[in-house]
Amino acid sequence: MTRFYPFFALLAALCLAFALPAAADGSVRQTETLQSGWTLYPRHDVNKQPARTEVQVPHTWNAEDVFNGMGGYLRSAFVYERTIPAGKPDGQRRFLHFQAVNSVADIFINGRRVGSHYGGYTAFCFEITNFLQEGDNLLEVNVSNAYRQDVAPLAGDFNIYGGITRPVTLLTTGADCISPLDHASSGVYVHQDRVSRERAELTVEAVLSLQHRGLTLEAVLLDADGREVARAAAPAEGERVRVPLAVDLPRLWDGRRDPYQYTVRVDLKDGARVVDSVSERTGLRFFRVDPEQGFFLNGEHLDLHGVCRHEEAAGTASLLNEEMLRRDADLIYDMGATGVRFVHYPHSRADVAQYDGRGIVVWYELNLAGPGGYGSPGYVADPALERNVMDNLEEMILQNYNSPSICFWSLCNELSFKFDAPDRFLRELHLRAKALDPQRLTTLAICYDQDRFQHITDIIGWNKYFGWYGSDGKGIGAFMDNAHALAGFQPIGLCEYGASASIYHHGFQTSRSNHVHFEEYQCKVHEYNWEEMASRPFVWCKFIWQWADTPSSIRDEGDRRGMNDKGVVTYDRQTCKDAYYFYQANWSETPMLYIAHRRYVLRSQAETSVKVYTNQPKATLYLDGRKAANGRNDGLGRIVFEGVRLHEGDNAVRVVSGALSDECVWNLDSSRPEEQVIASESLAGAVD
């Protein structure tokens, strides 16, 4: 039995902000977000009056599945319906813009097919002007997230939630407009031809849909305060018009130091009258990756470290939620991350904007995913699948073309060779990406030791779990050294590493456990991996797997079924795990101090160590209010007080460094069996 939980109302301002670029004053362009008024019923229900559920869009029929501990989730087909009070436009044009429908969408108006879209993570747009009639018009969206051999992703260690998962917008323009039909992009592309600290030379390209002649296209560059910096115009002749702009001594988008953005406004004009207008924000920057020294932004080395992140959150599943996007970005920023890897599909424009505005560099990924280590390859040599993936690649690039934070287009994740070798197709994707966007670099993520994927893309990243999968915890440094030697001129990165952890499982161990995921062991794995990577500047990226725990139907481990718990924060974002603070101590310049293993409250051993994560040089330990020891930072964000003895009962542990302090309480019961300590706080029924 399936229940439907409508997604709570999104702020209208958010939907309008990210549906399509806003129009300038005087423009005919208008946008309306189609959030309410939808009904939903199963596609297999062929009754004339099927039972319907009222929903708001964005919506998914899988919202319940991620909370009930089930390993599986519903992959089926449903119909969304609502009316559009559009009437018969007079001299106007109407477009429907969907930010994402997962995974296949068939669009009908008044019973007539408008079009279809394949792929659940990129936007699509159709003109519906000629489909509309006087009065109300019935919009029907048939949606399926059922498995298909011709729609990516074929597989993955994540769930594919069905529904209209991002906002839908009705766009109205005049007869002449900047086209929203070029792969559902804004129709405006800001090409950064030459950028330096001394001068920026740009070409603003607009895709036009015109029914009249004699129009002009004008491009205006505005600074962050809205002041005009540059202006130029060209005759609006042909489908694509290019206008050059230049600015001396530009203020660059300089990462976390100064994530400065300009606005490019493009006006389509009939004489002095603006008939359409689109504004796009962008940041001016230049970058490169050196095979020996790593990533450089605006000519200066930037150690690119951060997290792998799904667009997923408790309470909303994959649905767009401004509060959660902002909270994630704030926590990642506070952690000290300089980069983030968006996995394993194109994320929303609203998500990208969070990192544009915070100066965090983005690895942006195509939905060609395989779950390395599992049975499915993620790719078969099917022409229909390849067409779908190529279309999604083009949509991904063009819809996000003007983002300053995106520096890398990732073509795939962990494809295997179970059926067909993906080498040829990956090279085709690389060539197409470079043709669409010569400035950015292509990359991919692999988990196999074979060198067959090297030199397909500009740069490459490895997914390696030393200390977790088939490893005693040692060897990541030697592996990366060997990969570096084999790669030659190609820069290599580490785009996944880590270990699972439950905040309810505690104890000290020396190896991985499948069902009991000790938080303390996760720290051990991360400490070792970071120590090895921090001393290797040639590793151009270092991305933790993963930011937050996320649902995955193929998993049955840890403290609940259906969850990948390698996150450094919990799925509900209520708790940052100890590993989060280890990285904050190493990455953040904001003074911090944190007692590790604090949730290991119930203890059976009197002698212990007290580990503190901090970016301060020294600290003092107090037990039950009495000074116990002084300690110094070991250079990896740790101060460890060894040989500390606890007494029976509660022990008040407090650490002080200048104005900073942290404290917790540990309870010693030496008669308690250790096996009762390690999982005493497990979720009910979670551990087999």
C-alpha positions in Angstrom: 0.0 0.0 0.0 1.3 3.4 -0.9 0.6 6.6 1.0 1.2 10.1 -0.4 2.7 12.8 1.7 2.5 16.1 -0.1 5.7 18.1 0.0 5.3 21.2 2.2 4.9 24.5 0.5 8.0 26.1 -0.9 8.4 29.8 -0.7 7.2 31.4 -4.0 10.2 33.6 -4.1 12.5 30.6 -4.3 10.6 29.0 -7.1 10.5 32.3 -9.1 14.2 32.9 -8.4 15.4 29.6 -9.9 12.7 28.7 -12.4 14.0 31.1 -15.1 16.0 34.4 -14.9 14.0 37.4 -13.9 13.0 40.0 -16.5 13.9 43.7 -16.3 11.3 46.4 -15.8 9.3 47.1 -19.0 9.7 43.6 -20.3 6.7 41.6 -21.5 8.2 38.4 -19.9 6.2 37.0 -16.9 6.6 33.9 -14.8 4.1 32.0 -12.7 5.2 29.1 -10.5 2.7 26.2 -10.8 3.0 25.0 -7.2 -0.5 24.3 -6.1 -3.7 22.8 -7.6 -2.2 19.5 -8.6 -3.8 16.1 -8.2 -2.1 12.7 -8.4 -3.2 9.2 -9.3 -1.5 5.9 -10.3 -1.0 5.6 -14.1 -2.3 2.0 -14.0 -5.7 3.3 -12.7 -7.8 3.5 -15.9 -11.1 4.4 -14.3 -12.8 7.4 -15.6 -12.7 8.9 -12.2 -9.6 7.5 -10.5 -9.0 8.2 -6.8 -6.9 11.3 -6.6 -4.6 12.8 -4.0 -4.1 16.6 -3.8 -0.4 17.5 -3.9 1.9 20.4 -4.2 4.8 20.5 -6.6 7.7 19.8 -6.1 6.5 16.3 -5.0 7.7 12.7 -4.9 5.7 9.6 -4.2 8.8 8.1 -2.4 8.8 10.5 0.6 7.7 7.9 3.0 10.1 5.2 1.8 13.2 6.8 3.3 11.8 6.8 6.9 10.3 3.4 7.3 13.5 1.3 7.4 12.6 -0.5 4.2 15.3 -1.7 1.9 13.2 -1.2 -1.2 11.2 1.7 -2.5 8.4 2.3 -5.1 9.5 2.6 -8.7 6.3 3.1 -10.7 4.3 5.6 -12.7 1.8 8.3 -11.8 -0.2 11.1 -13.4 0.0 14.7 -12.2 -2.9 16.9 -13.4 -3.9 20.6 -13.0 -5.5 23.3 -15.0 -3.8 26.3 -16.6 -6.1 29.3 -16.8 -4.2 30.5 -19.8 -6.9 31.5 -22.2 -5.9 32.1 -25.9 -2.8 34.4 -25.9 -3.0 37.4 -28.2 0.5 38.3 -29.5 2.0 36.4 -26.7 3.9 33.1 -26.3 3.6 30.5 -23.5 6.3 28.1 -22.4 6.3 25.3 -19.7 9.6 25.0 -17.9 10.2 22.0 -15.7 13.3 22.1 -13.5 13.3 18.3 -13.1 10.9 15.3 -13.4 12.3 12.0 -12.3 12.8 10.1 -14.5 10.6 10.1 -17.6 8.0 12.7 -18.3 5.3 12.8 -21.0 3.5 16.2 -21.2 -0.1 16.6 -22.5 -2.3 19.7 -22.8 -6.0 19.2 -23.5 -5.3 15.6 -24.4 -2.6 16.5 -27.0 1.0 15.4 -26.6 3.4 18.3 -26.2 6.6 16.3 -25.8 8.6 14.0 -23.6 11.8 14.2 -21.6 14.2 11.4 -20.5 16.4 11.9 -17.4 15.4 13.0 -13.9 17.9 15.7 -13.0 18.0 18.3 -15.8 15.5 20.9 -16.8 13.4 20.9 -20.0 11.1 23.4 -21.6 8.3 23.2 -24.2 6.4 26.0 -26.0 2.7 25.4 -25.5 1.3 28.5 -27.3 -0.5 26.5 -30.0 -1.8 23.9 -27.6 -3.9 26.3 -25.6 -7.6 27.1 -26.0 -9.9 29.7 -24.5 -10.6 29.3 -20.8 -9.0 26.6 -18.6 -6.6 24.1 -20.1 -5.8 20.7 -18.7 -2.1 20.0 -18.1 -1.3 16.3 -17.6 2.2 15.1 -16.7 2.8 11.3 -16.9 5.8 10.5 -14.8 7.7 7.2 -14.3 10.8 6.3 -12.2 10.5 2.7 -13.2 13.8 1.0 -14.3 14.6 1.5 -18.0 17.5 0.3 -20.0 17.6 3.6 -22.1 17.5 6.1 -19.2 20.4 7.0 -16.9 21.2 6.2 -14.2 20.9 2.5 -14.8 22.2 1.8 -11.3 23.7 3.6 -8.2 24.2 3.5 -4.5 21.4 6.0 -4.1 17.7 6.1 -4.6 15.9 7.5 -7.7 12.8 9.3 -6.4 9.8 9.5 -8.7 7.8 12.7 -9.2 7.9 16.3 -10.3 10.9 16.9 -8.0 11.7 20.5 -8.8 9.5 23.6 -9.5 7.4 24.1 -12.7 7.0 27.5 -14.2 4.7 28.9 -16.8 6.6 31.6 -18.8 4.9 34.2 -20.9 6.8 36.3 -23.5 6.0 38.5 -26.4 6.3 37.4 -30.0 10.0 38.1 -30.0 12.0 36.7 -27.1 15.3 35.3 -25.8 14.6 31.7 -26.3 14.1 29.4 -23.3 14.2 26.4 -25.6 17.9 26.0 -26.0 18.2 22.9 -23.8 16.0 24.7 -21.2 18.8 27.1 -20.4 18.3 30.8 -19.8 19.3 31.4 -23.5 22.2 33.6 -22.4 25.8 32.4 -22.2 28.6 34.5 -20.8 31.8 33.4 -22.5 34.9 34.3 -20.5 37.3 34.7 -23.4 40.2 36.1 -21.6 40.3 36.9 -17.9 43.1 38.2 -15.8 43.5 40.5 -12.8 44.1 43.3 -15.2 41.3 42.8 -17.7 38.3 40.6 -18.5 37.2 40.2 -22.1 33.8 38.6 -22.5 31.3 37.6 -25.2 27.7 37.5 -24.3 25.8 35.1 -26.5 22.0 35.1 -26.7 19.7 32.6 -28.4 16.8 34.4 -30.0 13.3 33.4 -31.2 12.1 36.2 -33.5 9.0 36.9 -35.5 10.0 40.5 -36.5 13.0 42.2 -37.9 14.9 45.4 -37.0 15.4 44.5 -33.3 18.6 45.1 -31.3 20.3 43.0 -28.6 22.0 45.0 -25.8 24.2 43.5 -23.1 24.9 45.4 -19.9 27.4 44.3 -17.2 26.4 45.4 -13.7 28.5 45.2 -10.5 27.2 43.8 -7.3 25.7 47.2 -6.4 23.8 47.4 -9.7 26.1 50.0 -11.2 26.8 49.8 -14.9 30.3 48.6 -15.7 30.1 48.0 -19.5 27.5 48.1 -22.3 27.4 47.1 -25.9 24.8 46.2 -28.6 24.4 44.4 -31.9 21.7 43.9 -34.4 19.3 41.1 -33.5 19.8 39.1 -36.7 19.7 35.3 -36.7 19.2 32.7 -34.1 22.3 33.5 -32.1 23.7 36.9 -31.5 27.1 37.7 -29.8 28.0 41.0 -28.1 31.5 41.7 -26.8 32.1 43.3 -23.4 35.3 44.2 -21.5 36.1 45.5 -18.1 39.5 46.7 -16.8 40.7 45.7 -13.4 37.8 43.3 -12.8 36.9 42.2 -9.3 37.4 38.4 -9.6 35.4 35.6 -8.1 38.2 34.5 -5.8 36.8 31.6 -3.9 36.1 31.9 -0.2 38.2 35.1 0.0 35.9 37.0 -2.3 33.1 35.2 -4.1 32.2 38.4 -6.1 29.6 38.2 -8.8 28.5 40.5 -11.6 25.1 40.6 -13.3 24.8 40.4 -17.1 21.5 41.8 -18.3 20.5 41.1 -21.9 17.8 43.2 -23.4 16.0 42.5 -26.6 14.8 45.9 -27.9 12.5 47.4 -30.5 13.9 50.9 -30.7 13.9 52.1 -27.1 11.3 49.6 -26.0 12.5 46.4 -24.2 10.5 43.5 -25.5 12.3 40.8 -23.5 15.1 40.7 -20.9 17.1 38.1 -19.1 19.6 38.6 -16.3 22.3 36.1 -15.3 24.7 36.3 -12.4 28.3 35.2 -13.0 31.7 35.5 -11.5 34.9 36.3 -13.5 37.8 33.9 -12.8 40.5 31.8 -14.3 41.9 28.4 -13.1 44.0 25.5 -14.0 45.2 22.2 -12.5 48.8 21.3 -12.5 49.9 17.6 -12.4 52.5 18.3 -9.7 51.0 21.2 -7.6 47.2 20.8 -7.9 44.5 23.4 -8.4 45.2 27.1 -9.0 42.4 29.8 -8.9 43.3 33.2 -10.4 46.9 32.3 -10.5 47.2 31.2 -6.8 47.4 27.7 -5.4 44.2 26.6 -3.7 44.1 23.3 -1.8 40.9 21.9 -3.0 39.3 19.9 -0.2 35.7 19.2 0.8 32.9 16.8 0.7 30.8 14.7 -1.8 27.2 15.7 -1.5 23.9 14.3 -2.6 20.9 16.7 -3.1 19.0 14.8 -0.4 17.6 15.6 3.0 15.5 14.1 5.7 11.9 15.2 5.5 12.0 16.1 1.9 13.9 13.2 0.2 15.2 14.8 -3.1 12.9 17.7 -3.2 14.2 21.3 -3.4 14.2 22.9 0.0 15.8 26.3 0.4 16.3 26.0 4.1 18.1 22.7 3.8 20.2 23.8 0.9 21.3 26.9 2.8 21.9 24.9 6.0 24.1 22.4 4.2 26.1 25.1 2.5 26.6 27.0 5.8 27.8 23.9 7.6 30.1 22.9 4.7 31.5 26.5 4.7 32.0 26.4 8.4 33.8 23.2 8.1 36.4 25.0 6.0 35.7 23.3 2.7 37.1 24.9 -0.4 35.4 22.6 -2.8 32.4 20.3 -3.1 31.6 17.4 -5.4 27.9 17.2 -6.5 27.1 13.5 -6.9 25.9 11.5 -8.9 23.6 13.5 -11.1 23.1 17.2 -12.0 21.9 19.2 -9.0 19.5 22.1 -9.1 20.4 25.6 -10.0 19.3 26.7 -6.5 21.9 24.3 -5.1 24.6 25.6 -7.3 23.8 29.2 -6.4 24.6 28.4 -2.7 28.2 27.7 -3.6 28.5 30.4 -6.2 27.7 32.8 -3.3 30.1 31.3 -0.8 33.1 30.9 -3.0 33.2 27.1 -2.9 34.5 25.4 -6.1 32.1 22.7 -7.5 32.7 19.4 -9.2 29.4 18.9 -11.2 28.5 15.4 -12.3 26.5 13.7 -15.0 23.9 11.0 -14.1 26.0 8.2 -15.7 26.5 6.3 -12.5 27.6 2.8 -11.6 27.8 1.3 -8.1 31.3 0.1 -8.1 31.6 -3.2 -6.3 28.0 -4.2 -7.0 26.6 -6.3 -9.8 25.3 -3.6 -12.2 27.7 -1.8 -14.5 25.8 1.5 -15.0 26.5 1.4 -18.7 25.6 -0.8 -21.7 26.4 -0.1 -25.3 22.8 0.9 -26.2 22.3 3.7 -28.8 19.1 4.8 -27.0 20.9 5.1 -23.6 23.8 6.9 -25.2 21.4 9.4 -26.8 19.8 10.0 -23.5 23.1 10.5 -21.7 24.4 12.8 -24.4 21.2 14.9 -24.2 21.6 15.1 -20.4 25.2 16.2 -20.7 24.3 19.0 -23.1 21.5 20.1 -20.7 23.7 19.9 -17.7 26.4 22.1 -19.3 24.2 24.7 -20.9 21.8 25.2 -18.0 24.7 25.8 -15.6 27.1 27.6 -18.0 27.3 30.9 -16.2 28.0 29.5 -12.7 31.4 30.7 -11.4 31.8 27.9 -8.9 31.6 25.1 -11.4 35.1 24.4 -12.7 34.7 20.7 -13.6 32.3 18.6 -15.6 32.3 15.0 -14.4 31.3 12.5 -17.0 30.6 9.4 -14.9 31.1 7.6 -11.6 32.4 4.1 -11.1 31.5 2.4 -14.4 32.5 -1.2 -14.7 33.1 -3.5 -17.6 30.5 -6.2 -16.8 28.8 -6.1 -20.2 30.5 -3.4 -22.4 33.5 -1.2 -22.1 32.5 2.5 -21.7 35.8 3.9 -23.0 34.6 4.9 -26.5 31.4 6.5 -25.2 33.3 8.4 -22.5 35.6 9.9 -25.1 32.6 11.0 -27.1 31.2 12.7 -24.0 34.5 14.4 -23.3 34.7 15.8 -26.9 31.1 17.0 -26.7 31.7 18.7 -23.4 34.8 20.4 -24.6 33.0 21.6 -27.8 30.2 23.1 -25.7 32.5 24.6 -23.0 36.2 24.7 -23.8 37.0 26.6 -20.7 36.1 24.1 -18.0 37.9 20.8 -17.4 36.4 17.3 -17.8 36.9 14.7 -15.2 35.5 11.3 -14.0 35.5 9.2 -10.9 36.8 5.6 -10.9 37.3 3.0 -8.3 39.2 0.3 -10.2 43.0 -0.1 -10.3 43.0 -0.5 -14.1 44.5 2.4 -16.0 42.1 2.2 -18.9 40.1 5.3 -17.9 43.2 7.5 -17.6 43.7 10.2 -20.3 40.1 10.1 -21.5 39.3 13.3 -19.6 41.4 16.3 -18.8 41.8 15.3 -15.2 40.8 12.3 -13.1 39.7 11.3 -9.6 39.9 8.1 -7.7 37.4 6.6 -5.3 39.4 4.6 -2.8 38.4 3.4 0.7 41.6 2.4 2.4 40.6 1.4 6.0 37.1 0.4 5.0 36.7 -1.8 1.9 39.2 -4.7 1.8 42.0 -2.8 3.5 43.7 -2.6 6.9 43.7 1.2 6.7 47.2 1.6 5.2 48.2 2.2 1.6 46.4 5.3 0.4 49.6 7.3 0.1 51.4 4.6 -1.8 48.4 4.1 -4.1 48.2 7.8 -5.0 52.0 7.9 -5.5 51.7 5.0 -8.0 48.7 6.5 -9.7 50.6 9.8 -10.0 53.6 8.1 -11.6 51.4 6.3 -14.1 49.3 9.3 -15.0 52.2 11.4 -16.3 50.9 14.8 -17.4 47.3 14.1 -16.2 46.4 15.5 -12.8 44.9 13.0 -10.4 42.6 13.5 -7.4 41.0 11.6 -4.6 37.3 12.2 -5.0 36.0 9.6 -2.5 37.4 8.2 0.7 35.9 7.5 4.1 34.2 5.1 6.4 30.7 4.5 7.9 29.7 5.6 11.4 26.6 5.6 13.6 26.3 8.1 16.4 24.8 5.2 18.4 27.7 2.8 18.0 30.8 3.3 20.1 33.9 1.4 21.0 37.6 1.2 20.0 38.4 -1.3 17.3 41.2 -1.9 14.8 39.2 -3.0 11.7 36.0 -2.5 9.9 32.7 -4.1 11.2 29.9 -4.6 8.7 26.9 -4.2 10.9 28.2 -2.2 13.8 29.6 1.1 12.6 31.7 2.7 15.3 32.0 6.5 15.2 35.4 6.2 16.7 36.6 4.0 13.9 35.4 6.5 11.3 37.6 9.1 12.9 40.6 6.7 12.8 40.1 6.2 9.0 39.7 9.9 8.3 42.7 10.9 10.4 45.0 8.4 8.6 43.7 9.3 5.1 44.0 13.1 5.7 47.5 12.7 7.1 48.6 11.0 3.9 46.8 13.4 1.6 47.7 16.7 3.3 51.4 16.1 2.4 50.6 15.4 -1.3 49.9 18.7 -3.2 49.7 16.8 -6.5 46.4 15.4 -5.4 44.3 18.1 -7.0 41.1 17.4 -5.1 40.4 15.6 -1.8 36.7 15.0 -1.3 35.3 13.0 1.6 32.6 10.4 1.1 30.3 11.8 2.1 28.7 15.0 3.4 25.6 13.5 5.0 24.1 10.0 5.5 21.8 9.2 2.6 19.3 6.5 1.8 20.3 3.7 -0.5 18.0 0.7 -1.0 20.8 -1.7 -1.6 22.3 -1.4 1.9 21.5 -3.3 5.1 24.1 -2.3 7.7 24.8 0.1 10.5 22.0 1.3 12.7 19.3 1.1 10.1 18.4 -0.6 6.8 18.5 1.3 3.5 21.1 3.9 4.7 24.6 4.7 3.6 26.0 6.2 6.8 29.4 7.4 5.7 28.3 11.0 6.2 30.1 13.3 8.6 26.7 14.6 9.5 23.5 12.7 10.1 20.7 12.4 7.5 18.5 14.8 9.5 21.5 17.3 9.9 20.9 17.4 13.7 24.3 16.0 14.6 27.7 16.6 13.2 29.8 13.5 13.8 33.2 13.6 15.3 34.9 13.4 11.9 33.3 16.7 10.9 35.2 18.5 13.7 38.5 16.8 12.8 38.3 18.4 9.4 37.1 21.7 10.8 40.3 21.7 13.0 42.4 21.2 9.9 40.5 23.3 7.4 38.9 26.2 9.2 40.6 29.4 10.3 37.9 30.2 12.8 39.1 29.2 16.3 37.5 25.9 17.4 37.8 23.2 20.1 35.9 19.9 20.3 36.3 16.8 22.5 36.2 13.8 20.3 34.4 10.5 21.2 32.0 12.4 23.4 29.1 10.2 22.6 31.0 7.1 23.9 29.4 7.9 27.3 29.1 4.4 28.8 32.6 3.0 29.4 34.1 -0.2 30.9 37.8 0.6 30.9 39.3 3.0 33.5 42.3 4.0 31.5 41.7 6.0 28.4 42.9 8.8 26.2 41.2 12.2 25.7 41.4 13.4 22.1 40.6 17.0 21.2 40.1 18.4 17.7 41.3 22.0 17.6 43.1 24.5 15.5 44.6 26.0 18.6 48.3 25.3 19.5 47.7 24.0 23.1 45.0 23.1 25.6 44.5 22.1 29.2 42.5 19.1 30.4 40.4 19.2 33.6 38.8 16.1 35.2 36.0 16.9 37.7 37.2 20.5 37.9 40.8 19.6 38.7 43.7 20.3 36.3 44.9 16.9 34.8 47.3 17.7 32.0 48.6 20.2 29.4 48.8 19.2 25.7 50.0 20.6 22.4 48.7 20.3 18.8 50.3 17.6 16.8 50.0 19.5 13.5 47.0 17.5 12.3 44.3 19.3 14.4 44.7 17.0 17.4 45.7 17.3 21.0 45.7 13.8 22.7 46.0 13.4 26.5 47.2 9.9 27.1 46.9 7.7 30.2 43.9 9.4 31.7 42.2 7.4 34.4 38.5 7.6 35.0 36.8 6.7 38.3 33.6 4.7 38.8 30.5 6.7 38.0 30.3 10.0 36.2 33.5 11.8 35.1 33.3 15.5 34.1 35.7 16.0 31.2 36.6 19.6 30.3 39.2 21.1 27.9 40.2 24.7 27.8 42.3 26.7 25.3 42.2 30.4 25.9 38.6 31.6 25.6 37.5 28.3 24.1 36.3 25.4 26.1 34.3 22.1 25.6 33.0 19.5 28.1 31.2 16.2 28.3 30.5 13.5 30.9 31.6 9.9 30.6 30.3 7.1 32.9 32.6 4.3 34.0 31.2 1.0 35.0 34.1 -1.5 35.0 31.7 -4.4 35.5 29.8 -3.7 32.3 30.6 -6.1 29.4 32.3 -4.3 26.5 29.9 -5.8 24.0 27.0 -4.0 25.8 28.8 -0.7 25.5 29.5 -0.6 21.9 25.9 -0.8 20.7 23.9 0.1 23.7 22.3 3.1 21.9 21.5 1.4 18.6 18.2 2.1 17.0 15.6 -0.5 17.7 15.8 -3.5 15.3 18.6 -1.9 13.3 21.5 -4.3 13.9 21.1 -8.0 13.0 
